[in-house]
Amino acid sequence: MRRFLCQYCFLLGMTGGALAAGAARERPNVLFIAVDDLRCDLGCYGVRHVRTPHLDRLAASGVTFTRAYCQQAVCNASRASLMTGLRPDTTRVWDLVTDLRKTLPDVVTLPQHFRRHGYRAVAHGKIYHNTFPDAPSWDEPTHDAKGVVRYSEANQQRLAAYREEMRAAGKSAAAIARMRGPATEVQEQPDEMNYDGKQTSEALAKMMQLAAGPAPFFLAVGYIRPHLPFITPKKYWELYDRAKIPLATNPFLPRDAPAVAFGDRALGGLYELRDYLDYAEAPSPFERPLTEAQQRELRHGYYASVSFVDAQVGRLLDGLETLGIARKTVVVLWSDHGWKLGEHGGWCKQ
């Protein structure tokens, strides 16, 4: 298995092992793993307080890229850029609502290129932005795990009550629809009741099916954690002592930067976080930072989510070994962008 590790902005891309000499003439399979909002707080990048043994295992036998950067820190634009090899100024995708096929209907994407060369291309989870799965890229409709737990019943009720309060206060329908439950939740469920856990199980079943087929495969698996909300099984929270989690060393606003650099002063670096009911009234970094307790909660949730996804990646790598195809599979792991954890007062992508 060839291994490449590419950091694309706050992206990580990795592959594993060297092709066996006898398999060098074969066309290798491709396992293409996308992780949403993953910054480089990983053991393989020298960050020791985050538990990522499976990503570190992959990186140890692969190539890690440390000077590659995302084109734009927003999901749709970054993913469209990576999947086409084109800059956002060429794709004309700069936001979350533009369909790549509307601006470049004839563009050939990475999985399309593999399809044209005899590969079977299949996607599980979030590869492109959610609303644009890009049918021409795949041999099957994008698979999306169903029947999973998003929020506990108690937090679902809490969200419903909060939306009623917003409605009574005259908030807009758009603001009410955008509001979500709490930013974090310790999930009292097994991995498979979480979206990414079930997505992994379904991807493993598909991997087995593809491995038995006549054509090499391009299997894309997309994880939504560590994107907000940080809903993760309890055992991953328990990997960390919240009191010992380090906080950002540069929580201050960038010195001498012009006001325009900060965008909307009312939101500052919190535009996404404020869509979660327990942070809906969080202060802008122009006013004051989040409390230390809030900062530790968010960092704890983010790192627990990273460790959860790390475990799922480990399952995929083990699946390759179990099927006996690890040495003829290229594995690439990447992210669309990172996520601020209090740096310069930000708790967001941008």
C-alpha positions in Angstrom: 0.0 0.0 0.0 1.5 3.3 -1.0 1.2 6.0 1.6 0.9 9.7 1.0 0.1 12.2 3.7 -1.0 15.6 2.6 -1.9 18.5 4.7 -4.2 20.7 2.7 -4.5 23.9 4.6 -5.5 22.4 7.9 -5.7 19.2 6.0 -4.2 15.9 6.5 -3.7 13.4 3.7 -2.1 10.1 4.3 -1.6 6.8 2.7 -0.1 3.6 3.8 2.6 1.0 3.0 4.7 0.3 -0.1 3.4 -1.7 -3.0 4.7 -5.2 -3.0 7.2 -5.8 -5.7 5.0 -8.4 -7.4 2.0 -6.0 -7.3 3.8 -3.0 -8.7 2.3 -3.6 -12.2 -1.2 -3.8 -10.8 -3.5 -0.7 -10.7 -3.9 -0.1 -6.9 -7.1 0.6 -5.2 -7.7 4.0 -3.7 -9.2 4.6 -0.2 -9.9 8.4 -0.1 -10.8 9.6 3.4 -12.1 13.1 4.1 -12.4 14.5 7.6 -14.3 17.7 8.1 -12.7 20.7 10.0 -9.6 18.7 10.9 -6.7 20.9 12.0 -3.2 19.6 12.5 -3.5 18.9 16.2 -2.4 15.3 15.7 0.4 13.2 17.1 2.0 12.9 13.7 2.4 16.7 13.6 4.1 16.7 16.9 1.0 17.6 19.1 1.2 15.2 22.0 -1.9 16.1 24.0 -4.3 14.7 21.3 -4.8 10.9 21.1 -4.6 9.8 17.4 -2.9 6.5 17.3 -4.4 5.3 14.1 -3.6 8.5 12.1 -0.1 8.4 13.6 0.2 4.7 12.5 -0.8 5.7 9.0 1.5 8.7 8.9 4.5 6.7 10.3 4.6 4.6 7.1 3.6 7.3 4.7 4.3 10.8 3.6 3.1 13.9 5.6 2.7 17.2 3.8 3.3 20.2 6.0 3.3 23.1 3.6 0.0 22.7 1.7 -2.9 25.0 2.3 -6.6 25.1 1.5 -7.8 27.5 -1.1 -10.7 28.8 1.0 -11.7 27.9 4.6 -15.3 27.0 3.8 -16.5 23.4 3.0 -18.1 23.8 -0.4 -15.4 26.0 -1.9 -12.5 24.0 -0.5 -13.9 20.6 -1.5 -14.8 21.8 -5.1 -11.2 23.1 -5.4 -9.6 19.9 -4.1 -11.8 17.6 -6.2 -11.1 19.5 -9.4 -7.5 20.8 -8.8 -8.8 24.3 -9.6 -8.8 27.5 -7.6 -12.1 29.0 -6.4 -11.6 31.9 -8.8 -11.8 29.3 -11.6 -14.6 27.1 -10.2 -16.5 30.3 -9.1 -17.5 28.4 -5.9 -16.9 30.7 -3.0 -19.8 29.8 -0.7 -22.0 27.0 0.6 -24.8 27.4 -2.0 -23.1 27.3 -5.4 -23.2 24.0 -7.3 -19.9 23.3 -9.1 -21.8 21.8 -12.0 -23.6 25.1 -12.6 -20.4 27.0 -13.0 -18.3 24.3 -14.7 -20.7 21.6 -16.1 -18.0 19.8 -18.0 -15.3 19.7 -15.4 -13.7 16.3 -14.8 -13.3 15.6 -11.1 -10.8 13.3 -9.4 -13.1 10.3 -9.1 -14.4 10.9 -12.6 -10.9 10.6 -13.9 -10.5 7.3 -12.1 -13.9 6.1 -13.5 -12.7 7.0 -17.0 -9.7 4.7 -16.5 -11.7 1.6 -15.4 -12.1 2.2 -11.7 -15.3 1.8 -9.8 -15.9 5.0 -7.8 -18.1 4.9 -4.7 -18.7 7.5 -2.0 -19.9 7.1 1.6 -20.6 10.3 3.6 -19.4 13.8 3.1 -17.0 14.2 0.2 -18.4 17.2 -1.6 -20.5 19.6 0.4 -23.7 17.9 1.6 -26.1 19.5 -0.8 -24.0 18.7 -3.9 -23.0 15.0 -4.0 -22.0 15.4 -7.7 -23.6 12.4 -9.4 -21.1 12.4 -12.4 -18.3 11.6 -10.0 -19.6 8.2 -8.8 -20.9 4.9 -10.1 -23.5 4.8 -7.4 -25.5 7.5 -5.5 -23.5 8.8 -2.5 -24.3 6.6 0.5 -25.5 8.4 3.6 -25.9 6.6 6.9 -29.4 6.5 8.3 -31.0 5.7 11.6 -28.3 7.3 13.8 -28.6 9.4 16.9 -27.9 13.1 16.4 -28.9 14.5 19.8 -30.2 12.8 22.9 -34.0 13.1 23.5 -33.4 15.6 26.3 -31.4 17.9 24.0 -33.9 17.6 21.2 -36.6 18.8 23.7 -34.2 21.5 24.8 -33.8 22.7 21.2 -37.5 22.7 20.5 -38.2 24.8 23.6 -35.4 27.2 22.7 -36.8 27.6 19.2 -40.2 28.4 20.7 -38.6 31.1 22.8 -37.0 32.6 19.6 -40.3 32.5 17.8 -42.0 34.3 20.8 -39.2 36.9 20.7 -39.9 37.6 17.0 -36.8 36.1 15.6 -36.8 35.4 11.9 -37.8 32.0 10.5 -34.3 31.7 9.0 -32.6 32.3 12.4 -35.0 29.8 14.1 -34.3 27.1 11.4 -30.5 27.7 11.7 -30.5 27.2 15.5 -29.2 23.9 16.7 -28.9 22.1 20.0 -25.9 22.4 22.3 -22.4 22.6 20.9 -21.3 19.5 22.8 -22.8 16.2 24.0 -21.4 13.2 25.7 -23.1 10.4 23.9 -24.3 7.4 25.9 -24.3 5.3 22.7 -21.9 2.9 21.0 -19.9 4.1 18.0 -22.4 2.7 15.5 -25.2 4.9 16.8 -23.2 7.9 15.8 -23.2 8.9 12.1 -19.5 8.5 11.5 -19.5 5.1 13.3 -22.3 3.7 11.1 -20.8 5.3 8.0 -17.6 3.3 8.7 -19.5 0.0 9.1 -21.3 0.6 5.8 -18.1 1.6 4.1 -16.4 -1.6 5.3 -19.2 -3.6 3.8 -18.8 -1.8 0.5 -15.1 -2.3 0.6 -15.6 -6.0 0.9 -17.9 -6.0 -2.1 -15.6 -3.9 -4.2 -12.6 -6.0 -3.3 -14.4 -9.0 -4.7 -15.1 -7.3 -8.0 -13.1 -7.4 -11.2 -12.2 -3.6 -11.3 -9.9 -1.6 -9.0 -11.9 0.7 -6.7 -11.8 4.4 -5.7 -13.7 4.3 -2.3 -14.3 7.7 -0.8 -15.3 7.9 2.9 -16.2 11.3 4.4 -16.5 12.0 8.1 -18.4 14.9 9.6 -16.6 15.1 12.9 -14.8 17.1 14.3 -17.2 19.6 12.8 -19.7 21.1 15.3 -21.6 19.9 17.2 -19.1 17.8 19.1 -21.4 14.8 19.7 -19.1 11.9 20.5 -19.4 8.6 22.5 -18.4 8.9 26.1 -15.3 6.8 25.9 -13.6 9.4 23.7 -14.3 12.2 26.1 -12.8 10.0 28.8 -9.4 10.0 27.0 -8.9 13.6 28.1 -8.6 15.4 31.4 -10.3 18.7 30.7 -8.3 20.6 33.3 -5.1 19.6 31.6 -6.1 20.5 28.0 -3.9 23.5 26.9 -5.6 26.6 25.7 -4.7 28.9 22.8 -1.5 30.7 23.4 -2.6 33.6 21.2 -6.2 34.4 22.2 -5.8 38.1 21.5 -7.0 39.8 18.4 -4.3 40.2 15.7 -2.3 43.2 16.6 -2.5 46.2 14.2 -4.8 44.4 11.8 -7.4 46.7 10.1 -11.0 46.4 11.2 -12.0 45.0 7.8 -9.9 41.9 8.5 -12.4 40.8 11.1 -15.5 40.9 9.0 -18.7 41.4 10.9 -17.8 43.0 14.3 -21.0 41.7 15.8 -20.0 38.1 15.1 -16.3 38.3 15.1 -14.9 34.7 15.1 -18.2 33.2 16.4 -20.5 33.2 13.4 -20.9 29.4 13.4 -20.7 28.8 17.1 -23.6 31.1 17.8 -25.9 28.7 15.9 -25.8 26.4 19.0 -28.2 27.3 21.7 -25.7 27.2 24.6 -23.5 29.7 22.7 -26.2 31.8 21.1 -25.4 34.8 23.3 -21.6 34.3 23.4 -19.7 37.6 23.4 -17.8 38.7 20.3 -14.0 38.6 20.8 -14.2 42.4 20.4 -16.0 42.4 23.7 -14.3 39.7 25.7 -13.2 36.1 25.3 -15.2 33.1 26.2 -14.8 32.0 29.8 -12.1 29.5 30.5 -14.7 26.9 31.3 -16.3 27.4 27.8 -12.9 27.3 26.1 -12.0 24.0 27.8 -15.4 22.5 27.0 -15.1 23.3 23.3 -11.5 22.1 23.1 -12.4 18.9 25.0 -15.3 18.3 22.6 -13.1 18.9 19.6 -10.4 16.6 20.7 -12.8 13.9 21.7 -14.3 14.1 18.2 -10.9 13.9 16.6 -10.1 10.7 18.6 -13.5 9.3 17.6 -12.7 9.8 13.9 -9.2 8.4 14.5 -10.8 5.2 15.7 -13.0 5.0 12.6 -10.0 5.5 10.4 -8.3 2.6 12.3 -11.3 0.4 11.4 -10.9 1.2 7.7 -7.2 0.4 7.8 -7.8 -2.8 9.6 -10.4 -3.7 7.0 -7.8 -3.4 4.3 -5.6 -5.8 6.2 -8.4 -8.2 6.9 -9.3 -8.4 3.2 -5.6 -8.8 2.2 -5.6 -5.7 0.0 -3.6 -3.3 2.1 -0.5 -3.7 0.1 -2.3 -2.8 -3.2 -4.3 0.1 -1.9 -3.3 3.7 -1.8 -4.8 5.6 1.2 -5.2 9.3 1.1 -6.5 11.2 4.1 -7.3 14.9 3.9 -9.4 17.7 5.4 -11.2 20.7 3.8 -9.8 23.1 6.3 -9.1 23.5 10.0 -10.9 25.1 12.9 -9.9 27.8 15.3 -9.9 26.8 19.0 -9.6 30.2 20.5 -6.7 31.5 18.4 -7.2 35.2 18.0 -10.5 34.9 19.7 -11.9 32.7 17.0 -14.1 29.6 17.3 -14.7 28.9 13.6 -13.2 28.0 10.3 -12.3 31.5 9.1 
